[in-house]
Amino acid sequence: MSTLNIPVGNSTGRRRYPLAFVVLASGLPMFMVALDNLVVSTALRTMAVDLGATTTQLQWFVNAYVLSFACLLLTGAALGDRFGRRRVFVTGIALFTLASMGCGLADSSGRLIVMRALQGLGAAAVMPLSLTLLAEEVPERKRNLALGLWSAVSGLAVALGPVVGGAVVDGLDWQWIFWINVPVCVVAVPLALVVLGESSLPRTRLDLPGMLLATAGLVAIVWGIVNGEPEGWSSARILSAFIGGAMLLALFVLWERRAEHPLLPLSFYRDRAFVFSNIVSAAMYFGVFGSIFLLAQFFQIAPVRTPLEAGVLTLAWTLMPMFVAPVAGALTDRAGGGRLMALGLLLQGVGLAWIDLVATADTPYSHVVGAMIIAGTGMGLVFAPTAAVVLGSVDARHRGKASGANNTVREIGGALGIAVLGSVFVHYGSPRSAQDFVDGMRPAIWIGVAVVLVGALCALAIPRAVTAKRTPAAEERESERTPSPTGA
């Protein structure tokens, strides 16, 4: 990679680093966050035995993280705008790592659930600001390539999650899935401080009412989603959570219409590219990640395999985004982000349908490997163009908020996909035997296929050319970014 020798026109007067260093500095913490959740899912059975955890507690080992992460993404982005994006980003890394150490030391299910919630809090500061800091460090002409490389790092986390989880569970104690975050933090914090510049919007005041309303509303909605299947979707508690969450979010919208410094500018939703990109993200995470939740178990039961064996076999799927995402990022301007997303979602739908059609109680790997490669290629075609379109459809000042909004929709879509497809699975099948599992998985995956294909149609509504909105006034405000206290 060549050094970005760009005339320094920002307020910091700081040195620019090679693109590879910028992607590593912004992407490594994101890699840690994404890897951790996948690794935990692989280790759940071992943790259940060691901690004597109930089924409900096992769900909360995952849900506590999802709940705090999904509901605080907007707040993390807003804190970065106000107090410094790099500062909040590094603080999020440190909090995530300390919470990881707490998870590794937990000797009861209750303590582990609390630490997992704190992990989600740290991750909510890392994920949206990772993308914002990357976008600010590279010139416009190389931004889509940088987003493609960033997406490849995310794809690598998806690829290694099941393998690392399986290796740790088979060869070490489950606590090591959390301790591996410590050396990553030791590298990530100084790298971010040196390579990434500080920026903020110092004249922006925190929208505290907006934060409280959005967080409370999202907590209620996400809580209802993750508990809908075990408690019953029509139970009084679940219905109350959805109704209460909807009312709080309605109040949030009303407040944002009059707030001087809104947490989430409603003008975003007047832009077709932004709206449909978020619909695409929600559809993909609902359909694909809801299906992967079942497929990860399918590869361990039909036929029986160890977690490590199943993790290695999934590499045919999960490694593909690492190779495809950089190419998709480079092609976004030429081909159009919406077209790439539509093709990617179509390929994912084809791959999922293929697996569903050939699934049996003793499925040969050769029957599904082609489908996994196709689905993985589709994932790689969606990640980078989505990030490019979302960031390009808003003013440069609002990249953090746009990234936070997109990540929030994505996580809620994934949680809803797992809940809905899990409910369909329980209705038609069970994990008691391989055949029972396949009987429940088939109708559930067909729902995932349908949602993904609807997302593909929505992607075609995204304008082919999406350029960043950088008015002269916006450029002037961008120059007001506060310099790093160290001048680095």
N, C-alpha and C positions, 0 to 999 in steps of 0.2 A: 504494500500500500504506500502511496506517496503522501508526503507531509502536506497538510492543508496550509500552504503559505498564502494566507489571505490577508489583505491589508486590514490591519486592526482598526475597526471603526466603532467598536463598542466602548463602553465607559470604563471597562476594567483595564484595557491596555495590556492584556495578558498574552502569553505565548499560546499558540495553537499546536495541538499534538496530532500525530498521524491518526488517520481514521480508525485503524485497528485498535489503538489505545482508547479512543473515545467510545467505541462500541463495547470494548471490554469493561471500561470503567462504569458505563451506564447499564450494561447488560449482565454483569456478574452477579450483582445483588438480586436482580430480577430472576436470574437462573436459580439462585439459592431459594427464593420464595416459591417458585413454580415446582422445583424438584421436591421440596419438603412435603408438600401436600400429597403428591403422588406416592412418595415413599411410605408415608403413613398409611395410606389405603392398602398397600401391599402387606404391611406388618400387623394388620388388625387382629387376625386370628391368634398370632403369638402373644400380642398384648393382652388379649382376652384371658388367656390361660394364666399368664404371669400375674396380672392384677386382679384376677377374679371378676372381670368386668361383665356386667349384664349386656344384653343386646342394645338396650337404650343407651347405656354408657358408651358402648362402641360407636353408636351413631353420633354421639356428642363429641367423641374424639375428633371427628371430621367436622361436624356442624358448628362447634364452637369457633373454629377457625374461619369457616365460611361466613358465619354470621357477622363477626366483627370486621372481617376483611371487606365483604361486599357492602356493608352499611357505612363504612367510614372512608371509602375511596374519595368521595367528593370533599370531605373534610380534610383529608390528607393533601389534596391538590390545593385547597384554599389556604391551608397553613403555609404551604410552600410559597404561594404567591405573596403572602403577607410578611413572613419572617425569613424568607430566603429558601429557594428551592433546593440548593445543595445542602444547606444546613439541616432542613427537615428530612431530606433524603438520607443523609448520614445518620441522623438521629433514629430514623426508622430502621436502618440496618442494625444499629447498636441494640435497639429495643428487641428486634426480632431475634438477635443472637442471644441476648440475656434470657429471653423467654425460652429459647431452644435449650439452654443450659438448665433452666427450671424444669422443662419437660424431661430431660435426661435424668434429673435427680428425683423426679416424682415417684413416690412409692404408693400412691393410691389413685384411683380413677378420678376423684374429685379434684386433686391437685393438678393432674394432667389436663383436665378440662379447662381449668383456670389459666394454666400456662399456654394452652392452645389458643385461647381467646386473646391473650396478650401477643402471641405470635401474629395473629390476624391484624391486630392494631398496628404493629410494626410494618407488616406487609402492605397495609393500606397507604402508608406514606411512601413506600418504595416503588410500587408498581406504576402509578400515574406519573410520578416525577422522573422515573427512569426514562420514559419516552420523551418528556418535555426537555430534560437536560440534553438528551441526545440531539433533538431537533435544533436546539440553540447552538450546539457546538459545531455543526457542519453547515456549509453553504447550501443554498437552495438547489444548485445543480447536482449535488451529491446526496441530497437528503433521502431520496427514495432508495438508493443503493444502501445507505446507512440503515434505513428502516428494514430493508431486506436482511441485512446481516444481523440486526437486533432480533428479528423474528427467527432467524436461524438459531441463535442462542436460546431463544424460548423453545424452539423445536427440539434442541438437544436436551433440555430439561425434561420435556415430555418423553423423549426416547430413553433417557437413562433412568427415569423414575422407577419403572417396574424392575429394571435390572438391578439397580443399586438396592432397592428395597428387598428384592429376592436374595441378593448376595448377603446383605446384612442379616436378614432373618435366618438364612441357612447357616451362616458361618460365625455370626457374632450375636450379642444380645440386642434386643430391639432398641435399647437406649441409644445405640450408636447412630441411629437414623437422625437423631437430634444433635449429637456431639460433632458430627461432620460439618455442621454449620460454623463452628468456631474458627477453624483455619480459614474458611472462606471469608469470614468477617475480617480477620487479621490482614488479608490481602485487599479486600474491597474498600475498606474505609480510607486508608492512605491513598489508594489509587484514585478514588473519587475526589478527595481533597486536592490532589495535585493536578489531575487531568481535566476535571470539570470546573467550569466557571460558576461563580455565584451570580444569581439574578433574583430579582423580586419586583413587586409592584408596590413601592413604599407608601403610595398615597391611598392604597386600597384598605378599607376597614373590613374587619371580619364580620360576616353576616351571621351573627350568633343565633338569632331566631331561625334563620334558614337552616343552619347546621342542626339545631335541635329538632325542627320539624322533619327534615329529610332523614336524619338518623333514626328518629322514633318511628316514622312511617316505614322505612325500609326494614328495620328490625322486626316490626310486626308482620310485614309481608313475607320476609325470608323465614321467620320463625314458623309461620303458617305453612309455607312450602315444605320445609324440612320435616315438619311433624304431621303433615297431612296424611301420609300413608299409615303410620303406626296408630294415630288417634282417630282416623276416619275423616274424610274430607267434609262430611256434613255435620261433624260434631260441633257443639256450641263453642268450644274454645277455638277451633280452627276458623269457623265462620266469623267469630268476634275479632280474631286477629286480622283477617282479610278486610273486614268492614272498617275496623279501627285504623288499619294501615292506609286504606284508600282515603279515609277522611283526613288523616294527617298529611298525606301527600297532596290532597286537594288544597288544604290550607297552605301548604308549602308553595304551590303554584300561585295562589292568590298573593302571598307575601312577596314572592320573587317579582311579581309584576310591578310592585311599588318600591322595592328595595333599591337604595341608591347604589350599593355595591353587592349585587346578587351573588349568591353562592353558585347558581347555575343560570346564566343569562338565557332567558326564554327565546331570545332572537336566534339561538342555535337551531331551534325547531322550525324556523322559517326557511331553512336551507335544505333543499331536497337531498343533497349528497349526504349531509350529516344524518338526517332522519333515516334514510334507507340503509346507510352503513351500520347504524345501530340495530336496525331490524335484522340485517344480515348476521351481525354478531350474535344477537340473541337466538336466532334460528339455528345457527351452526352449533353453538354451545348446547342448546336444548337437544338437538337431534344427535350430534356426534358424541358429545361427552356423556349424555344420558345413555347412549348405546355402549360406549366404551366401558361404563360402569358395569354393565352386564357382560360384555365380551371379556373383560379382564378375569372374571370368574369362570366364564365358559372355557377359556384356555387351560384352566386348572382342573376342570371336572370332566371334560369330554374330549379326549380321555384324561385320566388322572395324571397330573404333573405337579412338580414342586413349584413354589413361587418363582424361583430363579429360572427354571426351565421355561415357564410361561412367559416371564419377562423377556428372556432372550428371543423367544419366538415372535413377540410383538414388535421387535426391532424392524421387521419388514415394513410395518406401518409407521412407527414413530420416528424412524430415522429420515424418512423422505422429506418432511418439512425443512430439515436442516440443509438439504441440498437444493430444494426447489425455491424456498423463500427468498434467498438473495437474487435469483434469476427473476422471480416475480416482481421484486422491488425495483430492479433495473428496468423492467418492461412496463411498469405502471403508467408512465406518461405516454408511451408510444401506443400501448394496447388499450388503455383505459382501465382504471381500477375496478369499475363495476363489472366489466366483461370478464376480467380475471377472476373476480369473486364468484360470478355466476358459473363459470367453468369449474372452479374449484368445488363449489357446492354440488354441482351435477356429478362430478367424479366421486365425491364422498357418498352421495346417494346411491350411485351405482355400486360402489364397494360394499356398502352396508347391505344392500339388497342381495348382492352376490353371496355374502357370508350367510345371510338368513336362509337363502334357498338351498345351500349345500350343508347346513348344520345338521348333524346327527349326534347320537350318543357316543360315537367313536369316530369323529371327523378326522381324516388324514390331513396333515398340515399342507400337503401339496394342493389340496382342494381350496384352501383359503388364502394362500400366500399371494396369489395374483390380485385378489380383491383387496388385501391389505396394502399392497403397493399402490394401487389405484386410489384408495381412500387417503393414504398418506400424502400422495402427490396433490390431491385436492386440498388438503389442509394447508400445504405449503403455498398454494396459489391464493389463499384467502388472507393469511396473517398479515403480510407486508402491505398489500393494497389497501386493506381496511385501515391500518394505521396511517398510511399516506393520505387517504381520502378524509379521514376524521380530522387530522391535523391541518390539512389544506383547506378545509371548508370553514375554518374560523380564523378570526384575527390572531396574529402571532401572540398577543398578550394572553389569550385565553386557551393556549394549548394544554396547560395543566388541567383546566376545568373540563375541556373537551375529552381529554384522555381519561380523566376520572369518571365522567359520565359514561363513556364507552365501556370501560372496565366494569362499572356497576351493572350495566345492562347485561354484559357478557356473563358475569358471575351469577346474576339472578336467573338468566336463561339456563345456565348449567345446573343450578340447584333445582329449578323447576323440571328440567329434563330428567334428572336422576329420580326426583320424586314421582313424576307422572309415569315414566317408563317402569320404575320399580313397582308402582301400584298395579300396573297392567301385568307385570311379571308374576306378582303374588296372586293375582286373580286367576291366572291360567296355569300356573306351575309352581314349583318349589325347588329348593336346592337339595332335596332328599336323595335324588338320583340324577344321573346324567340325562336320562330321557325326560324326567320331570322338568329339569332345568331348561332343556331345549323347547319343551312345550310352552313354557312361560316366556322364554326369550323371543320366540318368533313373532308373536303379535306385538310385543313391545318394540322390537327393532323396526317393524313396519311403520309404526307411528314416528319413530325417529327419521326414517327415510322420507316420509311425507312432509315433515316439518323442514327438513333440509332442502327439499325440492321447492317448497314455497319460498324459502330464503333465496334460492337461485333466481326465481322469477323477480323477487324484489330487487336483487342486485342489478338486473337489467334496467331498472328505473333510475339508476345513478348516472348523472351526466358523464360523458366520456372524459371531458377535460375539467379537472378540479384544481384550481390554483389558489394558493394561500392568499388570504385577504390582508394585504399590507398597505393600507392607505398612508399618505404622508403623515397624518396625525398619529397613526399607529406606530410608524417608524420613529417619530419623535418620542412617543411614550416608551418604546422599546429601549431607547437610549438612556432612559431614566433608571435602568436596572442598577441596583446598588452594587458597588464594587465589593470584592472580597475584602474582609478586614486585613488579610495578610498580603493582599495584592497578587495572590497566586492565580 
